[in-house]
């Protein structure tokens, strides 16, 4: 679309032409125009993208003017010129009839139509005729402009009215109360919301009630100070007040205020916004009561956990049994499910090392460790010398208390003199054997099921009872027992992949294997802490080491 057509389309849009129906003001102009020229046949044509729309026809039918469209188009192209075209006899019209047209131009000189007449006499005075055409064309444009401007004004008036209605609705039907008071607290204006809350009418409240009148003595003192601060020029937010309704009930509200100076009235007023938080206040009060109950219960539980932690600490060995053995225990919570114990024998060269891990952690797991400690103390010396049967005994002893949990465990009977070990495992991770620069795991065992899954008789009937294994070690060998909280700890430094501590543990052990036992175990925990980083630990950790 060329620039000229674009301008014409824009002019048609602004002036809203062609009209949907003949415009009376244009008919009046057309009648006056025809009378001025002593003619009876006159019409206006609107031309948009070469499409001709005949309108306001005087003494003519629009349908009969189609044959004149080429003449109209020619008249539009002759800017500011009067176009006179004799009509041929073939047009089936009165002899000597001629077409006369003059372009209708916008104030920017854009031709949007043509003012035309059909004359049966020759126009002898072209100059006066042209001036009449020019004047009437300008009148038509002026009329169209006034019509367009009036419509815009009506639209703006409607918008202003609509905005006023919306503002009034927003003010009066807002979910919050809005008030205007003077420096003494007299209510000068109130929205419907606030009146409905308190069950007052405008006549009863406006100019007759001070804000202080709907407050009790305690809240009145608070508001007086609030109002003094407003008068001093301080805008205040969310002062909590109890406001009395007309029936004597109260609502809890947050009141905010600001100082306003009205220069046209030379008056200072104060706008208050009030929000009903009665239900919120009730809920908050109820939550505070529940919170206090929870805090009380938490304090009781905390005390109980502290006591449980002391008890569990007593279940663990009080110290290392000798210089060749060391242990450390790091529970996830105050109490945990990891456990270890040292079993002594009349022969001082013999020592039993027991380590276990109850599935889960916390109080229930700690309860099962207490049962195992009691069971270990009750076991006969003969059982303690047979690791496999010892585990069978523990398994049957905890079956009634396990509550859908299970326990991995390993019991090892060492002879420190000849550096031999007899051991049996119930699904527990195999310990590390460290000798010189070589680090390897104990051999994997078959039929190594956790404690508490099935009774011993049920497993043995399937040929899955616990088995004893024996090994002999070179002098200078170090054995490290552990629970899976060590090897399954996740790294906090590898964001895009899961890396577990067991992947780096052999290298760490190799670097610290020459340390004394206590320092050796502390160094492992320190490396574990750095490996986890900012992540929270996910399980308890128990470590036992022995030098042979």
DOGU-932670 format. One record per residue (C-alpha): x, y, z; residue number from 1. Coordinates in pm, whole numbers, plus 50000, padded with zeros to 5 digits. Layout:
<recs>
+-------+-------+-------+-----+
:    px :    py :    pz :   k :
+-------+-------+-------+-----+
:     X :     Y :     Z : NUM :
...
+-------+-------+-------+-----+
</recs>
This chain:
<recs>
+-------+-------+-------+-----+
:    px :    py :    pz :   k :
+-------+-------+-------+-----+
: 50000 : 50000 : 50000 :   1 :
: 50148 : 50336 : 49889 :   2 :
: 50175 : 50639 : 50119 :   3 :
: 49880 : 50818 : 49956 :   4 :
: 49643 : 50526 : 50012 :   5 :
: 49767 : 50491 : 50370 :   6 :
: 49690 : 50857 : 50434 :   7 :
: 49344 : 50822 : 50284 :   8 :
: 49265 : 50516 : 50495 :   9 :
: 49379 : 50699 : 50808 :  10 :
: 49161 : 51000 : 50719 :  11 :
: 48862 : 50769 : 50667 :  12 :
: 48928 : 50617 : 51011 :  13 :
: 48954 : 50954 : 51185 :  14 :
: 48645 : 51106 : 51020 :  15 :
: 48450 : 50773 : 51037 :  16 :
: 48349 : 50777 : 50673 :  17 :
: 48165 : 50664 : 50480 :  18 :
: 47891 : 50714 : 50741 :  19 :
: 47660 : 50423 : 50819 :  20 :
: 47366 : 50651 : 50735 :  21 :
: 47325 : 50997 : 50571 :  22 :
: 47439 : 51271 : 50805 :  23 :
: 47177 : 51547 : 50862 :  24 :
: 47442 : 51818 : 50888 :  25 :
: 47584 : 51716 : 50549 :  26 :
: 47238 : 51709 : 50394 :  27 :
: 47186 : 52064 : 50522 :  28 :
: 47517 : 52179 : 50371 :  29 :
: 47435 : 52004 : 50043 :  30 :
: 47091 : 52169 : 50023 :  31 :
: 47239 : 52513 : 50088 :  32 :
: 47512 : 52445 : 49830 :  33 :
: 47264 : 52342 : 49558 :  34 :
: 47041 : 52639 : 49634 :  35 :
: 47339 : 52876 : 49605 :  36 :
: 47402 : 52751 : 49250 :  37 :
: 47030 : 52726 : 49161 :  38 :
: 47075 : 52353 : 49095 :  39 :
: 46854 : 52061 : 49195 :  40 :
: 47090 : 51764 : 49145 :  41 :
: 47383 : 51749 : 49388 :  42 :
: 47567 : 51476 : 49577 :  43 :
: 47879 : 51390 : 49780 :  44 :
: 48108 : 51098 : 49694 :  45 :
: 48364 : 50935 : 49926 :  46 :
: 48661 : 50776 : 49749 :  47 :
: 48875 : 50515 : 49925 :  48 :
: 49133 : 50314 : 49726 :  49 :
: 48947 : 50386 : 49399 :  50 :
: 48616 : 50269 : 49553 :  51 :
: 48344 : 50532 : 49513 :  52 :
: 48063 : 50560 : 49769 :  53 :
: 47791 : 50810 : 49677 :  54 :
: 47617 : 50968 : 49976 :  55 :
: 47375 : 51251 : 50074 :  56 :
: 47229 : 51263 : 49725 :  57 :
: 47000 : 51560 : 49656 :  58 :
: 46733 : 51489 : 49393 :  59 :
: 46911 : 51166 : 49292 :  60 :
: 46916 : 50793 : 49375 :  61 :
: 47254 : 50656 : 49480 :  62 :
: 47210 : 50352 : 49257 :  63 :
: 47168 : 50573 : 48948 :  64 :
: 47506 : 50742 : 48998 :  65 :
: 47733 : 50443 : 48932 :  66 :
: 47799 : 50556 : 48572 :  67 :
: 47941 : 50885 : 48712 :  68 :
: 48219 : 50718 : 48915 :  69 :
: 48489 : 50772 : 48646 :  70 :
: 48406 : 51144 : 48642 :  71 :
: 48418 : 51159 : 49020 :  72 :
: 48761 : 50994 : 49022 :  73 :
: 48883 : 51246 : 48766 :  74 :
: 48749 : 51536 : 48976 :  75 :
: 48930 : 51404 : 49285 :  76 :
: 49261 : 51391 : 49098 :  77 :
: 49227 : 51757 : 48996 :  78 :
: 49330 : 51897 : 49332 :  79 :
: 49175 : 52241 : 49404 :  80 :
: 49035 : 52261 : 49053 :  81 :
: 48677 : 52268 : 48936 :  82 :
: 48618 : 51980 : 48694 :  83 :
: 48344 : 52029 : 48430 :  84 :
: 48266 : 51739 : 48199 :  85 :
: 47987 : 51748 : 47936 :  86 :
: 47792 : 51427 : 47944 :  87 :
: 47752 : 51237 : 47618 :  88 :
: 47409 : 51173 : 47469 :  89 :
: 47473 : 50801 : 47512 :  90 :
: 47438 : 50849 : 47888 :  91 :
: 47060 : 50874 : 47839 :  92 :
: 47034 : 51206 : 48013 :  93 :
: 46889 : 51549 : 47942 :  94 :
: 47065 : 51719 : 47650 :  95 :
: 47334 : 51974 : 47743 :  96 :
: 47371 : 51813 : 48089 :  97 :
: 47720 : 51836 : 48237 :  98 :
: 47898 : 51700 : 48543 :  99 :
: 48075 : 51947 : 48777 : 100 :
: 48293 : 51829 : 49069 : 101 :
: 48533 : 51968 : 49323 : 102 :
: 48765 : 51759 : 49555 : 103 :
: 48701 : 51749 : 49929 : 104 :
: 49040 : 51789 : 50095 : 105 :
: 49137 : 51735 : 50458 : 106 :
: 49331 : 52006 : 50644 : 107 :
: 49646 : 51814 : 50539 : 108 :
: 49544 : 51830 : 50170 : 109 :
: 49444 : 51463 : 50143 : 110 :
: 49156 : 51409 : 49891 : 111 :
: 48891 : 51185 : 50046 : 112 :
: 48588 : 51272 : 49832 : 113 :
: 48423 : 51497 : 49577 : 114 :
: 48139 : 51753 : 49598 : 115 :
: 47938 : 51726 : 49275 : 116 :
: 47638 : 51865 : 49084 : 117 :
: 47464 : 51778 : 48759 : 118 :
: 47376 : 52097 : 48567 : 119 :
: 47152 : 52134 : 48264 : 120 :
: 47291 : 52477 : 48187 : 121 :
: 47637 : 52604 : 48117 : 122 :
: 47809 : 52758 : 48424 : 123 :
: 47902 : 53099 : 48299 : 124 :
: 48071 : 53238 : 48609 : 125 :
: 48329 : 52972 : 48694 : 126 :
: 48520 : 53179 : 48947 : 127 :
: 48222 : 53247 : 49181 : 128 :
: 48113 : 52885 : 49128 : 129 :
: 48457 : 52755 : 49224 : 130 :
: 48459 : 52969 : 49537 : 131 :
: 48119 : 52827 : 49639 : 132 :
: 48244 : 52469 : 49577 : 133 :
: 48564 : 52542 : 49772 : 134 :
: 48374 : 52698 : 50062 : 135 :
: 48120 : 52415 : 50084 : 136 :
: 48394 : 52146 : 50062 : 137 :
: 48570 : 52315 : 50356 : 138 :
: 48238 : 52325 : 50545 : 139 :
: 48197 : 51949 : 50488 : 140 :
: 48547 : 51880 : 50631 : 141 :
: 48478 : 52109 : 50929 : 142 :
: 48151 : 51926 : 50995 : 143 :
: 48329 : 51589 : 50981 : 144 :
: 48602 : 51712 : 51217 : 145 :
: 48345 : 51841 : 51468 : 146 :
: 48164 : 51508 : 51449 : 147 :
: 48489 : 51315 : 51509 : 148 :
: 48591 : 51544 : 51795 : 149 :
: 48249 : 51517 : 51957 : 150 :
: 48273 : 51141 : 51944 : 151 :
: 48619 : 51150 : 52103 : 152 :
: 48490 : 51383 : 52374 : 153 :
: 48196 : 51152 : 52438 : 154 :
: 48433 : 50857 : 52460 : 155 :
: 48657 : 51043 : 52704 : 156 :
: 48357 : 51152 : 52908 : 157 :
: 48250 : 50789 : 52924 : 158 :
: 48600 : 50682 : 53026 : 159 :
: 48610 : 50948 : 53299 : 160 :
: 48267 : 50843 : 53422 : 161 :
: 48367 : 50478 : 53413 : 162 :
: 48688 : 50554 : 53606 : 163 :
: 48491 : 50752 : 53861 : 164 :
: 48248 : 50460 : 53906 : 165 :
: 48540 : 50218 : 53940 : 166 :
: 48718 : 50444 : 54189 : 167 :
: 48399 : 50487 : 54390 : 168 :
: 48344 : 50111 : 54389 : 169 :
: 48707 : 50050 : 54486 : 170 :
: 48682 : 50300 : 54770 : 171 :
: 48346 : 50195 : 54910 : 172 :
: 48362 : 49820 : 54850 : 173 :
: 48730 : 49769 : 54924 : 174 :
: 48816 : 49474 : 55153 : 175 :
: 48964 : 49733 : 55390 : 176 :
: 48815 : 50033 : 55566 : 177 :
: 48909 : 50387 : 55457 : 178 :
: 48850 : 50693 : 55676 : 179 :
: 48924 : 51064 : 55678 : 180 :
: 48962 : 51229 : 56021 : 181 :
: 49064 : 51572 : 56143 : 182 :
: 49332 : 51657 : 56396 : 183 :
: 49092 : 51578 : 56683 : 184 :
: 48997 : 51237 : 56544 : 185 :
: 48651 : 51339 : 56418 : 186 :
: 48544 : 51109 : 56136 : 187 :
: 48484 : 51328 : 55827 : 188 :
: 48445 : 51050 : 55571 : 189 :
: 48414 : 50671 : 55570 : 190 :
: 48376 : 50403 : 55308 : 191 :
: 48088 : 50154 : 55313 : 192 :
: 48314 : 49866 : 55420 : 193 :
: 48405 : 50030 : 55750 : 194 :
: 48044 : 50133 : 55816 : 195 :
: 47927 : 49775 : 55752 : 196 :
: 48189 : 49635 : 55991 : 197 :
: 48068 : 49855 : 56275 : 198 :
: 47697 : 49854 : 56173 : 199 :
: 47670 : 50236 : 56158 : 200 :
: 47502 : 50449 : 55890 : 201 :
: 47679 : 50748 : 55735 : 202 :
: 47432 : 50981 : 55906 : 203 :
: 47513 : 50832 : 56246 : 204 :
: 47891 : 50840 : 56204 : 205 :
: 48012 : 51116 : 55971 : 206 :
: 48082 : 51436 : 56164 : 207 :
: 47933 : 51295 : 56485 : 208 :
: 48171 : 51025 : 56608 : 209 :
: 48540 : 51051 : 56683 : 210 :
: 48761 : 50752 : 56610 : 211 :
: 48840 : 50745 : 56983 : 212 :
: 48468 : 50686 : 57055 : 213 :
: 48487 : 50335 : 56905 : 214 :
: 48787 : 50234 : 57118 : 215 :
: 48816 : 50114 : 57476 : 216 :
: 49033 : 50308 : 57722 : 217 :
: 49350 : 50109 : 57654 : 218 :
: 49323 : 50136 : 57275 : 219 :
: 49215 : 50503 : 57302 : 220 :
: 49551 : 50586 : 57464 : 221 :
: 49731 : 50404 : 57182 : 222 :
: 49534 : 50593 : 56914 : 223 :
: 49585 : 50932 : 57079 : 224 :
: 49961 : 50882 : 57056 : 225 :
: 49915 : 50754 : 56701 : 226 :
: 49718 : 51070 : 56605 : 227 :
: 49976 : 51300 : 56767 : 228 :
: 50246 : 51139 : 56552 : 229 :
: 50033 : 51189 : 56241 : 230 :
: 49980 : 51557 : 56324 : 231 :
: 50356 : 51588 : 56364 : 232 :
: 50392 : 51470 : 56004 : 233 :
: 50489 : 51107 : 56055 : 234 :
: 50323 : 50850 : 55829 : 235 :
: 50248 : 50540 : 56039 : 236 :
: 50184 : 50180 : 55936 : 237 :
: 49994 : 49889 : 56092 : 238 :
: 49913 : 49990 : 56448 : 239 :
: 49706 : 49708 : 56600 : 240 :
: 49385 : 49827 : 56768 : 241 :
: 49069 : 49669 : 56908 : 242 :
: 48770 : 49854 : 56755 : 243 :
: 48421 : 49828 : 56905 : 244 :
: 48117 : 49757 : 56691 : 245 :
: 47780 : 49914 : 56759 : 246 :
: 47658 : 49592 : 56929 : 247 :
: 47956 : 49591 : 57168 : 248 :
: 48159 : 49319 : 56994 : 249 :
: 48513 : 49402 : 56888 : 250 :
: 48728 : 49344 : 56583 : 251 :
: 49106 : 49343 : 56573 : 252 :
: 49241 : 49581 : 56307 : 253 :
: 49567 : 49711 : 56169 : 254 :
: 49544 : 50090 : 56129 : 255 :
: 49777 : 50293 : 55906 : 256 :
: 49765 : 50669 : 55852 : 257 :
: 49914 : 50963 : 55666 : 258 :
: 49884 : 51340 : 55674 : 259 :
: 49726 : 51518 : 55374 : 260 :
: 49714 : 51893 : 55306 : 261 :
: 49434 : 52014 : 55076 : 262 :
: 49557 : 52346 : 54929 : 263 :
: 49222 : 52426 : 54762 : 264 :
: 49051 : 52411 : 55101 : 265 :
: 49350 : 52523 : 55309 : 266 :
: 49286 : 52224 : 55533 : 267 :
: 49492 : 51940 : 55677 : 268 :
: 49325 : 51601 : 55705 : 269 :
: 49438 : 51251 : 55795 : 270 :
: 49364 : 50942 : 55590 : 271 :
: 49335 : 50614 : 55777 : 272 :
: 49332 : 50266 : 55625 : 273 :
: 49193 : 49990 : 55845 : 274 :
: 49228 : 49615 : 55784 : 275 :
: 49030 : 49357 : 55978 : 276 :
: 49265 : 49088 : 56107 : 277 :
: 49025 : 48940 : 56362 : 278 :
: 49032 : 48590 : 56212 : 279 :
: 49404 : 48614 : 56150 : 280 :
: 49452 : 48725 : 56511 : 281 :
: 49246 : 48431 : 56636 : 282 :
: 49444 : 48190 : 56421 : 283 :
: 49770 : 48350 : 56533 : 284 :
: 49665 : 48321 : 56896 : 285 :
: 49571 : 47956 : 56842 : 286 :
: 49904 : 47897 : 56666 : 287 :
: 50091 : 48059 : 56954 : 288 :
: 49913 : 47827 : 57198 : 289 :
: 49997 : 47527 : 56982 : 290 :
: 50351 : 47655 : 56937 : 291 :
: 50393 : 47681 : 57313 : 292 :
: 50262 : 47327 : 57347 : 293 :
: 50502 : 47207 : 57079 : 294 :
: 50789 : 47395 : 57244 : 295 :
: 50701 : 47232 : 57574 : 296 :
: 50686 : 46890 : 57413 : 297 :
: 51009 : 46958 : 57225 : 298 :
: 51177 : 47056 : 57550 : 299 :
: 51053 : 46734 : 57709 : 300 :
: 51168 : 46532 : 57408 : 301 :
: 51500 : 46715 : 57406 : 302 :
: 51551 : 46626 : 57772 : 303 :
: 51450 : 46268 : 57699 : 304 :
: 51686 : 46252 : 57402 : 305 :
: 51966 : 46393 : 57614 : 306 :
: 51896 : 46123 : 57871 : 307 :
: 51878 : 45859 : 57595 : 308 :
: 52211 : 45985 : 57458 : 309 :
: 52368 : 45943 : 57803 : 310 :
: 52225 : 45593 : 57828 : 311 :
: 52349 : 45498 : 57482 : 312 :
: 52691 : 45639 : 57560 : 313 :
: 52704 : 45401 : 57857 : 314 :
: 52616 : 45113 : 57622 : 315 :
: 52927 : 45187 : 57416 : 316 :
: 53274 : 45095 : 57547 : 317 :
: 53392 : 45351 : 57799 : 318 :
: 53745 : 45339 : 57658 : 319 :
: 53970 : 45146 : 57425 : 320 :
: 54036 : 44797 : 57566 : 321 :
: 54411 : 44823 : 57497 : 322 :
: 54665 : 45005 : 57282 : 323 :
: 54600 : 44773 : 56988 : 324 :
: 54230 : 44862 : 56956 : 325 :
: 54046 : 45198 : 56912 : 326 :
: 53694 : 45309 : 56823 : 327 :
: 53492 : 45624 : 56753 : 328 :
: 53122 : 45687 : 56712 : 329 :
: 52947 : 45983 : 56547 : 330 :
: 52564 : 45963 : 56563 : 331 :
: 52351 : 46160 : 56316 : 332 :
: 52109 : 46268 : 56592 : 333 :
: 52148 : 46268 : 56971 : 334 :
: 52112 : 45889 : 56957 : 335 :
: 52171 : 45649 : 56672 : 336 :
: 52153 : 45294 : 56547 : 337 :
: 52526 : 45220 : 56508 : 338 :
: 52684 : 45014 : 56783 : 339 :
: 53009 : 44844 : 56875 : 340 :
: 53132 : 44639 : 57170 : 341 :
: 53448 : 44468 : 57287 : 342 :
: 53422 : 44123 : 57443 : 343 :
: 53695 : 44020 : 57685 : 344 :
: 53809 : 43665 : 57765 : 345 :
: 54015 : 43508 : 58045 : 346 :
: 54295 : 43478 : 57790 : 347 :
: 54414 : 43839 : 57756 : 348 :
: 54541 : 43762 : 57405 : 349 :
: 54180 : 43707 : 57294 : 350 :
: 53937 : 43988 : 57217 : 351 :
: 53602 : 43992 : 57043 : 352 :
: 53500 : 44290 : 56830 : 353 :
: 53131 : 44337 : 56756 : 354 :
: 52996 : 44609 : 56524 : 355 :
: 52640 : 44660 : 56401 : 356 :
: 52413 : 44904 : 56220 : 357 :
: 52037 : 44917 : 56276 : 358 :
: 51842 : 45030 : 55968 : 359 :
: 51740 : 45393 : 56023 : 360 :
: 51852 : 45609 : 56312 : 361 :
: 51713 : 45791 : 56611 : 362 :
: 51538 : 45655 : 56921 : 363 :
: 51384 : 45335 : 56769 : 364 :
: 51723 : 45226 : 56636 : 365 :
: 51893 : 45318 : 56964 : 366 :
: 51635 : 45103 : 57146 : 367 :
: 51738 : 44798 : 56943 : 368 :
: 52108 : 44862 : 57019 : 369 :
: 52019 : 44856 : 57389 : 370 :
: 51855 : 44516 : 57343 : 371 :
: 52163 : 44388 : 57160 : 372 :
: 52391 : 44514 : 57439 : 373 :
: 52180 : 44327 : 57694 : 374 :
: 52180 : 44014 : 57475 : 375 :
: 52559 : 44025 : 57436 : 376 :
: 52600 : 44041 : 57814 : 377 :
: 52367 : 43741 : 57854 : 378 :
: 52546 : 43525 : 57595 : 379 :
: 52752 : 43238 : 57733 : 380 :
: 53134 : 43225 : 57695 : 381 :
: 53093 : 42929 : 57458 : 382 :
: 52870 : 43132 : 57223 : 383 :
: 53113 : 43424 : 57228 : 384 :
: 53384 : 43191 : 57101 : 385 :
: 53170 : 43086 : 56803 : 386 :
: 53093 : 43398 : 56592 : 387 :
: 52834 : 43227 : 56366 : 388 :
: 52631 : 43083 : 56656 : 389 :
: 52671 : 43409 : 56845 : 390 :
: 52502 : 43594 : 56552 : 391 :
: 52224 : 43329 : 56542 : 392 :
: 52163 : 43392 : 56912 : 393 :
: 52145 : 43771 : 56859 : 394 :
: 51913 : 43724 : 56561 : 395 :
: 51655 : 43525 : 56760 : 396 :
: 51685 : 43757 : 57061 : 397 :
: 51585 : 44071 : 56869 : 398 :
: 51315 : 43923 : 56639 : 399 :
: 51031 : 44031 : 56868 : 400 :
: 51156 : 44393 : 56886 : 401 :
: 51279 : 44460 : 56536 : 402 :
: 50948 : 44614 : 56408 : 403 :
: 51012 : 44580 : 56032 : 404 :
: 51372 : 44691 : 56069 : 405 :
: 51688 : 44489 : 56021 : 406 :
: 52041 : 44496 : 56156 : 407 :
: 52370 : 44439 : 55978 : 408 :
: 52636 : 44303 : 56212 : 409 :
: 52979 : 44145 : 56220 : 410 :
: 53147 : 43961 : 56505 : 411 :
: 53523 : 43886 : 56495 : 412 :
: 53724 : 43690 : 56751 : 413 :
: 54093 : 43788 : 56742 : 414 :
: 54396 : 43609 : 56885 : 415 :
: 54653 : 43884 : 56925 : 416 :
: 54937 : 43641 : 56992 : 417 :
: 54922 : 43448 : 56665 : 418 :
: 54734 : 43722 : 56467 : 419 :
: 54442 : 43502 : 56368 : 420 :
: 54072 : 43586 : 56349 : 421 :
: 53753 : 43385 : 56336 : 422 :
: 53463 : 43593 : 56207 : 423 :
: 53107 : 43582 : 56080 : 424 :
: 52898 : 43853 : 55913 : 425 :
: 52526 : 43926 : 55900 : 426 :
: 52509 : 44147 : 55591 : 427 :
: 52763 : 44395 : 55727 : 428 :
: 53020 : 44576 : 55507 : 429 :
: 53350 : 44388 : 55495 : 430 :
: 53635 : 44555 : 55687 : 431 :
: 53953 : 44687 : 55526 : 432 :
: 54280 : 44496 : 55571 : 433 :
: 54577 : 44735 : 55557 : 434 :
: 54929 : 44594 : 55525 : 435 :
: 55218 : 44814 : 55414 : 436 :
: 55094 : 44983 : 55093 : 437 :
: 54828 : 44722 : 55019 : 438 :
: 54463 : 44789 : 55107 : 439 :
: 54194 : 44526 : 55045 : 440 :
: 53859 : 44411 : 55180 : 441 :
: 53795 : 44089 : 55370 : 442 :
: 53665 : 43815 : 55134 : 443 :
: 53293 : 43848 : 55049 : 444 :
: 53075 : 43594 : 55228 : 445 :
: 52785 : 43386 : 55099 : 446 :
: 52463 : 43361 : 55298 : 447 :
: 52535 : 43678 : 55486 : 448 :
: 52182 : 43796 : 55574 : 449 :
: 52105 : 44083 : 55817 : 450 :
: 51976 : 44009 : 56165 : 451 :
: 51600 : 44029 : 56224 : 452 :
: 51489 : 43919 : 55876 : 453 :
: 51412 : 43552 : 55953 : 454 :
: 51446 : 43322 : 56252 : 455 :
: 51761 : 43113 : 56264 : 456 :
: 51568 : 42786 : 56220 : 457 :
: 51392 : 42921 : 55910 : 458 :
: 51722 : 43024 : 55751 : 459 :
: 51909 : 42708 : 55849 : 460 :
: 51630 : 42496 : 55698 : 461 :
: 51712 : 42665 : 55367 : 462 :
: 52086 : 42618 : 55413 : 463 :
: 52140 : 42988 : 55479 : 464 :
: 52272 : 42987 : 55834 : 465 :
: 52560 : 43211 : 55940 : 466 :
: 52911 : 43075 : 55866 : 467 :
: 53247 : 43102 : 56041 : 468 :
: 53557 : 43207 : 55849 : 469 :
: 53918 : 43221 : 55963 : 470 :
: 54220 : 43425 : 55851 : 471 :
: 54578 : 43481 : 55960 : 472 :
: 54754 : 43814 : 55919 : 473 :
: 55112 : 43937 : 55887 : 474 :
: 55257 : 44136 : 56172 : 475 :
: 55189 : 44505 : 56126 : 476 :
: 54846 : 44453 : 55968 : 477 :
: 54573 : 44703 : 56056 : 478 :
: 54204 : 44614 : 56033 : 479 :
: 53934 : 44885 : 55995 : 480 :
: 53570 : 44799 : 56074 : 481 :
: 53302 : 45057 : 55981 : 482 :
: 52931 : 45110 : 55925 : 483 :
: 52788 : 45216 : 55586 : 484 :
: 52739 : 45576 : 55704 : 485 :
: 53109 : 45611 : 55615 : 486 :
: 53116 : 45463 : 55264 : 487 :
: 52772 : 45586 : 55151 : 488 :
: 52826 : 45954 : 55245 : 489 :
: 52771 : 46180 : 54942 : 490 :
: 53006 : 46454 : 54829 : 491 :
: 52890 : 46814 : 54853 : 492 :
: 53150 : 46925 : 54599 : 493 :
: 53027 : 46724 : 54298 : 494 :
: 52702 : 46905 : 54214 : 495 :
: 52618 : 46729 : 53887 : 496 :
: 52695 : 46371 : 53989 : 497 :
: 52671 : 46144 : 54293 : 498 :
: 53014 : 46061 : 54435 : 499 :
: 53037 : 45847 : 54748 : 500 :
: 53311 : 45844 : 55010 : 501 :
: 53397 : 45481 : 54938 : 502 :
: 53541 : 45599 : 54603 : 503 :
: 53813 : 45805 : 54775 : 504 :
: 53845 : 45612 : 55105 : 505 :
: 54125 : 45370 : 54998 : 506 :
: 54346 : 45661 : 54887 : 507 :
: 54276 : 45845 : 55214 : 508 :
: 54355 : 45535 : 55422 : 509 :
: 54682 : 45489 : 55236 : 510 :
: 54788 : 45844 : 55321 : 511 :
: 54714 : 45817 : 55694 : 512 :
: 54780 : 45446 : 55762 : 513 :
: 55100 : 45520 : 55958 : 514 :
: 54917 : 45733 : 56217 : 515 :
: 54844 : 45595 : 56563 : 516 :
: 54500 : 45436 : 56593 : 517 :
: 54317 : 45724 : 56763 : 518 :
: 54464 : 45983 : 56523 : 519 :
: 54396 : 45746 : 56232 : 520 :
: 54023 : 45732 : 56313 : 521 :
: 54002 : 46108 : 56379 : 522 :
: 54170 : 46177 : 56044 : 523 :
: 53910 : 45961 : 55863 : 524 :
: 53624 : 46157 : 56023 : 525 :
: 53795 : 46486 : 55936 : 526 :
: 53832 : 46383 : 55571 : 527 :
: 53468 : 46270 : 55572 : 528 :
: 53355 : 46611 : 55699 : 529 :
: 53548 : 46791 : 55422 : 530 :
: 53409 : 46549 : 55163 : 531 :
: 53047 : 46615 : 55268 : 532 :
: 53102 : 46992 : 55274 : 533 :
: 52784 : 47192 : 55334 : 534 :
: 52557 : 46889 : 55295 : 535 :
: 52395 : 46744 : 55604 : 536 :
: 52516 : 46395 : 55706 : 537 :
: 52261 : 46124 : 55623 : 538 :
: 52361 : 45843 : 55863 : 539 :
: 52549 : 45748 : 56178 : 540 :
: 52916 : 45650 : 56154 : 541 :
: 53096 : 45396 : 56375 : 542 :
: 53464 : 45302 : 56329 : 543 :
: 53673 : 45033 : 56500 : 544 :
: 54041 : 44967 : 56422 : 545 :
: 54282 : 44702 : 56548 : 546 :
: 54658 : 44662 : 56496 : 547 :
: 54803 : 44311 : 56476 : 548 :
+-------+-------+-------+-----+
</recs>
